[in-house]
């Protein structure tokens, strides 16, 4: 059996180091691992691959993958690989959801605290050696505020537990409403209750996957439902937000601000107004970063590869119709 370990050449931080490909070779000496280090390598090697361990697979490459039976994504998001041919195929797909839940949740809370406690403003003041104590009077606390979470998956549930521990009332939406209410969540709502969540929340966190239903989920109408004092935090996918509508809401004061780790187009254009807006926090899609990322990703893939070889059910199976 042959496994193609592919990179995403334009996103170097998500490129698996060669040392971890060697780890896989040592763990599975009877399997041929081909390390695709360029897009051209993918096209050359994919026809012989039975399995692909990659976060990106183009429709062109997939059309050449005549032996492919299983794709495991080293990332949680798989939306870019769910083109029609893949979705309609018998190829099984799994992902790495939950692996970075802790780091994304911690980053989310860091963004919320930085926004509400106005830390970027204090940093700018520090750069100018200015004492702005008077300007910062009346800073809010999280205690007693409502945290709305759009998407109570692994990340959303972890954010909910932290938020609740800090005294926030947590409400959230999720597609499956017949599950027990997660720890820390005061009320679990159906996706159709999004307007209510937006109206009640002091902070809205987006942690939902990108699907046909969630693409462009937050537009002008949704932003208009939010409190003028509310912050919008996106640690999911940039395309959940209609960015032009967000810019208008931020300029007009329809919402207090936005803390964004993901964007409609990445890297964020240097000409984007978001960079310079005083009520916007920008981080460069790093919420999922953790020091042992590739160690954890390789361990998860190894566990799944053992199951695949034994004919056992795989971990983190993706519902290709649902999109996650």
URTAPE-V633483 format. One record per residue. RES is the residue in one letter. PSI is psi as a letter, one per 20 degrees, with the letter a starting at -180 (NA if undefined). OMEGA is omega as a letter, one per 30 degrees, with the letter a starting at -180 (* if undefined). Layout:
BEGIN
RES_PSI_OMEGA ; RES_PSI_OMEGA
END
This chain:
BEGIN
X_q_a ; X_p_l ; X_p_l ; X_o_l ; X_o_a ; X_q_l ; X_r_l ; X_n_a ; X_h_a ; X_i_l ; X_n_a ; X_h_a ; X_i_l ; X_j_a ; X_p_l ; X_p_l ; X_q_a ; X_h_a ; X_h_l ; X_h_l ; X_h_l ; X_h_l ; X_g_l ; X_h_l ; X_h_l ; X_h_a ; X_h_a ; X_m_a ; X_i_a ; X_j_a ; X_q_l ; X_o_l ; X_p_l ; X_p_a ; X_o_l ; X_o_a ; X_i_l ; X_r_l ; X_h_l ; X_h_l ; X_h_l ; X_g_a ; X_h_a ; X_h_a ; X_h_a ; X_h_a ; X_h_a ; X_j_a ; X_p_l ; X_h_a ; X_q_l ; X_p_l ; X_n_a ; X_q_l ; X_i_a ; X_p_l ; X_o_a ; X_r_l ; X_h_l ; X_g_l ; X_g_l ; X_h_l ; X_i_l ; X_i_a ; X_m_a ; X_i_a ; X_i_a ; X_p_l ; X_h_a ; X_p_l ; X_p_l ; X_p_l ; X_p_l ; X_i_l ; X_r_l ; X_h_a ; X_p_l ; X_j_a ; X_h_a ; X_i_a ; X_i_a ; X_l_l ; X_r_a ; X_g_a ; X_g_l ; X_g_a ; X_h_a ; X_i_a ; X_r_l ; X_j_l ; X_p_l ; X_q_l ; X_p_l ; X_r_a ; X_a_a ; X_k_a ; X_q_a ; X_h_a ; X_h_a ; X_j_a ; X_g_a ; X_g_a ; X_h_l ; X_g_l ; X_g_l ; X_g_l ; X_h_l ; X_g_l ; X_h_l ; X_g_l ; X_g_a ; X_g_a ; X_g_l ; X_h_a ; X_g_a ; X_h_l ; X_j_l ; X_l_a ; X_h_l ; X_h_l ; X_g_l ; X_h_l ; X_g_l ; X_h_l ; X_h_l ; X_g_l ; X_h_a ; X_j_l ; X_l_a ; X_p_l ; X_o_a ; X_k_a ; X_g_a ; X_h_a ; X_h_a ; X_j_l ; X_q_l ; X_k_l ; X_p_a ; X_r_l ; X_r_l ; X_h_a ; X_p_l ; X_i_l ; X_r_l ; X_p_l ; X_o_l ; X_p_a ; X_o_l ; X_n_a ; X_n_a ; X_m_l ; X_b_a ; X_g_a ; X_g_a ; X_g_l ; X_h_l ; X_g_l ; X_h_a ; X_g_a ; X_g_a ; X_g_a ; X_g_l ; X_h_l ; X_h_l ; X_j_l ; X_j_a ; X_q_l ; X_p_a ; X_p_l ; X_q_a ; X_q_l ; X_q_l ; X_q_a ; X_g_a ; X_o_a ; X_i_a ; X_j_l ; X_q_l ; X_q_l ; X_p_a ; X_q_l ; X_p_l ; X_i_a ; X_p_l ; X_h_a ; X_p_l ; X_p_a ; X_q_l ; X_q_l ; X_h_l ; X_i_l ; X_j_l ; X_g_l ; X_g_l ; X_g_l ; X_g_a ; X_h_a ; X_h_a ; X_h_a ; X_q_l ; X_h_l ; X_p_l ; X_p_l ; X_p_l ; X_o_l ; X_k_a ; X_q_l ; X_q_l ; X_o_l ; X_r_l ; X_h_a ; X_h_a ; X_i_l ; X_p_a ; X_k_a ; X_h_a ; X_o_l ; X_a_a ; X_g_a ; X_g_a ; X_g_l ; X_h_l ; X_h_l ; X_i_a ; X_q_l ; X_q_l ; X_i_l ; X_j_a ; X_q_l ; X_q_l ; X_p_a ; X_p_l ; X_o_l ; X_j_a ; X_e_l ; X_p_a ; X_h_a ; X_j_l ; X_h_a ; X_p_l ; X_o_a ; X_h_l ; X_g_l ; X_h_l ; X_g_l ; X_g_l ; X_g_l ; X_h_l ; X_h_l ; X_h_a ; X_i_a ; X_j_l ; X_h_l ; X_r_a ; X_h_a ; X_r_a ; X_p_l ; X_o_a ; X_p_l ; X_i_a ; X_q_a ; X_r_a ; X_h_l ; X_p_a ; X_q_f ; X_q_l ; X_p_a ; X_p_l ; X_h_l ; X_i_a ; X_p_l ; X_h_a ; X_h_a ; X_h_a ; X_i_a ; X_p_a ; X_i_a ; X_k_l ; X_p_l ; X_p_a ; X_p_l ; X_q_a ; X_m_l ; X_l_a ; X_j_a ; X_h_a ; X_i_a ; X_p_l ; X_q_a ; X_h_a ; X_k_a ; X_g_a ; X_h_l ; X_g_l ; X_g_a ; X_h_l ; X_h_l ; X_g_l ; X_g_l ; X_h_l ; X_g_l ; X_g_a ; X_h_l ; X_h_l ; X_g_l ; X_g_l ; X_g_a ; X_h_a ; X_i_a ; X_k_a ; X_q_l ; X_p_a ; X_q_l ; X_q_l ; X_l_l ; X_p_l ; X_p_l ; X_o_a ; X_h_l ; X_h_l ; X_h_l ; X_j_l ; X_NA_*
END
